[in-house]
């Protein structure tokens, strides 16, 4: 299970801002619209590997370096810098096809020259991946590797994932096979390799590491062979699906508006009332600069173009809530939840309902959040708000269970065990909730015993 650690703060902050500290090396970003794009664009590739689509996780790391990597199991990590520099969705498909080649070959686990201690450290890192919901109203922070001690997780990953040329050639061959089977053009992967090599020569020093080029060494012979294999694919000259490309440009603009310097974003994305990526990036930039009227103006332009777009409704509700207007945020978030059926957006809606501090909204919030965790149990914001509702209702047992779920997701084993134990005292032993609390308590105890050994 992916572990998620989130840091609650008392005031409502801009949800697209990342919390940093010396203890927290990196975060994984999660957003309903981005998840939908990745699922649509990458599911055919995952299916082509023979792996179960639901078992493969594609996660976005909040890191400006242009890179992608695998870290054991069936997880593919893509740095935010990779999405921000890519020109089109086919380039991302090519990068992921290559990384899936590493996944299916088990390269991380079988890498030579890696000590058992390093493998244990990496395993600990994998178990503590953290998701930062772009749309959540409670900021989330966390490490890719808190258990790596003083060594930054980013550095550990980079040194670990400097693939050999043999492994790279194997991943190339697998990527060609996956692209062929999924009937996707391989033009993007070559475009991306060439783009990164040019960037390396232009910007990076000869001894820099942490980039896609340094972790994925490309020889001239290998590049020539890959180019020939890809050009022979039936889909080589197939144009990119325009709808998919438009979705990609939206997501990229959202990410840039979220991560990049907002003043630079406003320069790079002109004020065009008919261009969705421009409006999207500017809405986030103005919001981060705390210009409420200007950010809402950009959102209104988006909704004029597409009044029923759930993600435009989501950002409207988000800005309203984070600007101190929770009652006004309810309508757009309620509609966004209904249109998208996204557990992430539902969690934000539930939080907005509670932020009104109106007891009349508690029943709706509980229903929305219960449905959200039924569809996606690894939803820390939903569990937090559910726990708050139970506490206000005086349902101490279920409040403790929700807290145990949240601590379990965060990897805070002792706290999860304590909360689960308290929940067990008040729950009916004949219920599914009691069994769930018992599972959390047992799992936590076993984990603590293993840690002692």
C-alpha positions in Angstrom: 0.0 0.0 0.0 1.3 3.5 -0.8 2.0 5.3 2.4 1.0 9.0 2.6 2.0 11.4 5.3 0.2 14.7 5.5 0.8 17.7 7.7 -2.3 19.6 8.9 -2.1 23.3 9.5 -4.7 25.4 11.2 -5.4 28.1 8.5 -6.6 27.6 5.0 -3.6 28.0 2.6 -3.5 28.0 -1.1 -3.8 24.3 -1.9 -1.4 24.4 -4.8 1.5 25.5 -2.6 4.0 22.9 -1.3 5.3 22.9 2.2 9.0 22.4 2.5 11.3 21.6 5.4 14.6 19.9 6.0 12.7 16.8 7.1 10.6 16.5 3.9 12.6 15.9 0.8 10.0 15.6 -1.9 6.3 15.1 -2.5 4.1 13.3 -4.9 1.4 15.4 -6.5 -2.1 14.2 -7.1 -4.9 15.9 -9.0 -8.2 14.6 -10.3 -7.8 16.0 -13.8 -4.2 14.9 -14.1 -5.1 11.4 -12.9 -7.8 11.3 -15.6 -5.4 12.3 -18.3 -2.7 9.8 -17.3 -5.3 7.0 -17.1 -6.6 7.8 -20.6 -3.2 8.3 -22.2 -1.3 5.5 -20.4 -3.8 2.7 -19.8 -3.2 1.1 -23.3 0.5 0.9 -22.6 0.0 -0.6 -19.1 -2.4 -3.2 -20.7 0.3 -4.0 -23.3 2.7 -5.0 -20.5 0.3 -7.8 -19.4 0.2 -6.2 -15.9 -3.1 -5.4 -14.3 -4.0 -1.8 -15.0 -5.1 -1.2 -11.4 -1.9 -2.5 -10.0 0.4 0.0 -11.8 0.8 3.4 -10.2 1.9 6.4 -12.3 2.9 9.1 -9.8 4.1 12.7 -10.3 7.0 13.8 -8.2 7.3 17.5 -7.2 10.7 17.9 -8.7 11.8 20.4 -11.4 14.5 18.0 -12.7 13.6 16.3 -16.0 13.5 12.6 -15.1 11.4 9.5 -14.7 12.2 6.4 -12.8 10.9 3.2 -11.2 11.5 2.2 -7.6 10.5 -1.3 -7.2 7.1 -3.0 -7.5 4.8 -1.5 -10.2 5.3 2.2 -9.6 6.5 4.7 -12.2 7.5 8.1 -11.0 7.5 11.1 -13.4 9.1 14.3 -12.2 6.9 17.4 -12.6 9.8 18.9 -14.6 9.2 16.2 -17.2 5.6 17.1 -17.7 6.4 20.8 -17.8 9.1 20.5 -20.5 7.2 18.0 -22.7 5.7 19.4 -25.9 3.0 16.8 -26.3 1.3 13.8 -24.7 3.0 11.4 -27.0 6.4 12.3 -25.5 5.0 11.3 -22.0 3.7 8.1 -23.5 7.1 7.3 -24.8 8.8 8.0 -21.5 6.4 5.9 -19.6 6.7 3.0 -22.2 10.4 3.0 -21.5 9.9 3.1 -17.7 7.4 0.2 -18.0 10.2 -1.7 -19.6 12.2 -1.3 -16.4 9.2 -2.4 -14.4 8.6 -5.6 -16.3 12.3 -6.4 -16.2 12.5 -5.8 -12.4 15.6 -3.7 -13.0 15.6 -1.9 -9.7 15.3 -5.0 -7.6 17.9 -6.9 -9.7 20.4 -4.0 -10.2 23.9 -5.2 -9.7 26.3 -3.5 -7.3 23.5 -2.5 -4.8 24.0 -3.6 -1.3 21.3 -5.3 0.8 21.3 -2.2 3.1 20.6 0.0 0.1 17.8 -2.2 -1.0 16.3 -2.0 2.5 16.6 1.8 2.5 14.9 2.0 -0.9 12.2 -0.4 0.3 11.6 1.9 3.2 11.4 4.9 0.8 8.9 3.1 -1.4 6.6 2.5 1.5 6.6 6.2 2.4 5.5 7.8 -0.8 3.3 10.8 -0.2 0.5 12.2 -2.3 -0.1 15.9 -2.2 -3.6 16.6 -3.6 -3.5 19.6 -5.8 -7.2 20.1 -5.1 -7.2 19.4 -1.4 -7.8 22.2 1.0 -5.5 20.8 3.7 -1.9 20.9 2.5 0.0 17.7 2.6 3.8 17.3 2.9 6.0 14.3 3.1 9.2 12.5 2.1 10.0 10.0 -0.5 12.5 8.7 2.0 12.4 9.8 5.6 14.2 6.6 6.6 17.2 7.4 4.5 18.5 9.5 7.4 20.5 12.6 6.5 20.9 11.6 2.8 18.3 13.4 0.7 15.9 11.0 -0.9 16.4 12.6 -4.3 20.1 11.9 -4.2 19.5 8.3 -3.1 17.1 7.7 -5.9 19.4 9.3 -8.5 22.4 7.2 -7.5 20.4 4.1 -7.3 18.7 4.5 -10.6 21.7 5.2 -12.8 20.7 2.4 -15.1 23.3 0.3 -17.0 23.3 0.5 -20.8 22.3 -3.2 -20.9 19.2 -2.4 -18.8 18.5 0.6 -21.0 18.6 -1.4 -24.1 16.3 -4.0 -22.6 13.9 -1.2 -21.6 14.1 0.2 -25.1 13.2 -3.1 -26.6 10.3 -3.5 -24.2 9.1 0.0 -25.0 9.0 -0.7 -28.7 6.9 -3.8 -28.0 4.5 -2.0 -25.7 4.1 0.9 -28.2 3.4 -1.6 -31.0 0.9 -3.6 -29.0 -0.9 -0.5 -27.9 -0.8 1.1 -31.4 0.8 4.3 -30.1 3.4 6.2 -32.1 7.0 6.0 -30.9 7.9 9.4 -32.3 7.5 11.0 -28.9 10.1 9.0 -27.1 12.8 10.0 -29.7 11.7 13.6 -29.5 12.0 13.6 -25.8 15.4 11.9 -25.8 16.7 14.4 -28.2 15.2 17.3 -26.3 16.8 16.2 -23.1 20.2 15.7 -24.7 20.1 19.2 -26.1 19.1 20.6 -22.7 21.9 18.6 -21.0 24.5 20.0 -23.4 23.1 23.5 -23.0 22.5 23.8 -19.3 24.2 21.0 -17.4 27.7 20.6 -16.3 29.5 17.4 -17.3 29.4 15.9 -13.8 25.7 16.8 -13.1 23.4 14.0 -12.2 19.7 13.7 -11.4 18.5 14.3 -15.0 16.9 11.9 -17.4 20.0 11.8 -19.6 22.4 11.0 -16.8 20.1 8.3 -15.3 19.3 6.9 -18.8 22.6 6.8 -20.7 22.1 6.7 -24.5 24.9 5.6 -26.8 24.9 6.4 -30.5 24.5 2.7 -31.5 21.5 2.3 -29.1 19.9 5.5 -30.3 20.2 4.4 -34.0 18.7 1.0 -33.2 15.8 2.5 -31.2 15.1 5.0 -34.0 15.0 2.2 -36.6 12.7 0.0 -34.5 10.3 2.9 -33.8 10.1 4.1 -37.3 9.0 0.6 -38.4 6.0 0.8 -36.1 2.6 1.0 -37.9 1.6 4.1 -35.8 4.9 6.0 -36.4 3.2 8.7 -38.6 -0.1 8.7 -36.7 -1.1 12.2 -35.6 -1.7 12.8 -31.9 -5.3 12.6 -30.8 -6.2 16.3 -30.6 -8.6 15.9 -27.7 -5.9 14.1 -25.7 -3.3 16.7 -26.6 -5.7 19.5 -25.5 -6.1 17.7 -22.1 -2.4 17.5 -21.8 -1.9 21.2 -22.5 -4.5 22.0 -19.8 -2.7 19.7 -17.2 0.7 21.1 -18.1 -0.6 24.7 -17.7 -2.2 23.8 -14.4 1.1 22.3 -13.2 3.2 25.3 -14.3 0.7 27.7 -12.7 1.0 25.7 -9.5 4.8 25.2 -9.4 6.5 28.0 -11.3 7.0 31.6 -10.2 3.6 33.2 -10.6 5.0 36.4 -12.0 6.8 34.5 -14.7 3.7 32.5 -15.4 1.7 35.7 -16.0 4.4 36.7 -18.5 4.6 33.3 -20.3 0.8 32.8 -20.5 -0.9 35.8 -22.2 -4.3 37.1 -21.3 -6.3 35.3 -24.0 -10.0 34.8 -23.1 -10.3 32.0 -25.6 -7.2 29.9 -24.7 -7.9 27.4 -22.0 -4.3 26.6 -21.0 -3.5 30.4 -20.7 -6.5 31.0 -18.5 -5.8 28.0 -16.4 -2.2 28.9 -15.7 -3.1 32.5 -15.0 -6.0 31.5 -12.6 -3.5 29.6 -10.4 -0.9 32.3 -10.7 -3.2 35.0 -9.5 -4.6 32.8 -6.8 -1.1 32.1 -5.5 -0.4 35.9 -5.5 -3.7 36.3 -3.4 -5.4 38.4 -6.1 -8.9 37.0 -5.5 -10.8 39.1 -8.1 -8.2 38.5 -10.8 -8.1 34.7 -10.2 -11.9 34.6 -10.2 -12.0 36.6 -13.4 -9.8 34.0 -15.2 -12.0 31.2 -13.8 -15.2 32.9 -15.0 -13.6 33.1 -18.5 -13.0 29.3 -18.3 -16.6 28.6 -17.3 -17.8 30.9 -20.1 -16.0 28.6 -22.5 -17.1 25.3 -20.8 -19.8 25.9 -18.1 -20.1 22.2 -17.1 -16.4 21.4 -17.0 -15.9 19.7 -13.5 -12.3 20.8 -13.2 -13.2 24.5 -13.9 -16.0 24.2 -11.3 -13.5 22.6 -8.9 -11.0 25.5 -9.1 -13.8 28.0 -8.7 -14.9 26.3 -5.4 -11.3 25.9 -4.3 -10.5 29.6 -4.7 -13.7 30.6 -3.0 -13.1 28.4 -0.1 -9.4 29.3 0.3 -10.4 33.0 0.1 -12.8 32.7 3.0 -16.1 32.1 1.2 -17.0 28.5 2.1 -20.7 28.9 1.6 -20.2 30.2 -1.9 -17.8 27.3 -2.6 -20.5 24.7 -2.0 -22.4 25.0 -5.3 -19.5 24.7 -7.7 -17.9 21.9 -5.7 -21.1 20.0 -5.4 -21.6 20.2 -9.1 -17.9 19.3 -9.8 -18.3 16.2 -7.6 -21.5 15.1 -9.3 -20.0 15.6 -12.8 -16.6 14.0 -12.2 -17.4 11.3 -9.6 -13.8 11.9 -8.4 -13.0 10.9 -4.8 -10.4 13.7 -4.7 -12.9 16.4 -5.6 -15.5 14.8 -3.2 -13.0 15.1 -0.4 -12.6 18.8 -1.1 -16.4 19.2 -1.3 -16.8 17.5 2.1 -14.2 19.8 3.6 -16.0 22.8 2.2 -19.2 21.6 3.8 -17.5 21.3 7.2 -15.7 24.7 6.7 -19.1 26.4 6.8 -19.4 25.3 10.4 -23.1 24.7 9.8 -24.3 21.5 11.4 -27.0 21.3 8.8 -24.3 20.3 6.3 -22.8 17.5 8.4 -25.1 14.7 7.1 -24.3 15.6 3.4 -20.6 15.8 4.2 -20.6 12.4 5.9 -22.4 10.9 2.9 -20.1 12.5 0.3 -16.9 11.5 2.2 -18.1 7.9 2.9 -18.7 7.4 -0.8 -15.3 8.9 -1.5 -13.4 6.5 0.8 -15.5 3.6 -0.5 -14.1 4.3 -4.0 -10.6 5.3 -2.8 -9.7 4.4 0.7 -6.2 6.0 0.4 -7.7 9.5 0.7 -6.2 11.2 3.8 -8.2 14.4 3.5 -11.5 12.4 3.4 -10.5 10.4 6.5 -9.5 13.6 8.3 -12.8 15.3 7.6 -14.8 12.2 8.4 -13.0 11.9 11.7 -13.9 15.5 12.4 -17.6 14.8 11.7 -17.7 11.8 13.9 -16.0 13.7 16.7 -18.6 16.5 16.5 -21.4 14.0 16.5 -19.9 12.4 19.7 -19.2 9.1 17.9 -15.8 8.6 19.5 -15.3 5.0 18.2 -15.7 5.9 14.5 -13.7 9.1 15.0 -10.8 6.9 16.3 -11.2 4.5 13.4 -11.0 7.4 10.9 -7.9 8.6 12.7 -6.4 5.1 12.6 -7.0 5.0 8.9 -5.3 8.3 8.4 -2.3 7.4 10.6 -2.0 4.0 8.8 -1.8 5.8 5.4 0.8 8.2 6.8 3.1 5.4 8.0 2.7 6.6 11.6 2.5 3.1 12.9 2.4 3.6 16.7 -0.3 6.3 16.4 -2.3 4.1 14.0 -2.1 1.2 16.5 -3.2 3.4 19.4 -6.1 4.9 17.5 -7.2 1.5 16.3 -7.1 0.0 19.8 -9.2 2.9 21.1 -11.7 2.3 18.3 -12.0 -1.4 19.1 -13.2 -0.6 22.6 -16.3 1.2 21.3 -17.1 -0.7 18.1 -19.5 -3.8 17.9 -17.3 -6.9 17.3 -19.8 -8.2 14.8 -19.3 -5.3 12.4 -17.0 -4.7 9.4 -15.7 -1.5 11.1 -14.5 -3.5 14.1 -12.8 -6.0 11.8 -11.1 -3.1 9.9 -9.9 -1.5 13.2 -8.6 -4.9 14.3 -6.7 -5.3 10.9 -5.1 -1.9 11.4 -4.1 -2.7 15.0 -2.6 -6.2 14.1 -0.7 -4.8 11.0 0.7 -2.0 13.1 1.9 -4.3 15.9 3.6 -6.6 13.4 5.3 -3.7 11.8 6.6 -2.4 15.1 7.8 -5.9 16.0 9.7 -6.1 12.8 11.2 -2.7 13.3 12.5 -3.7 16.7 14.1 -6.8 15.2 
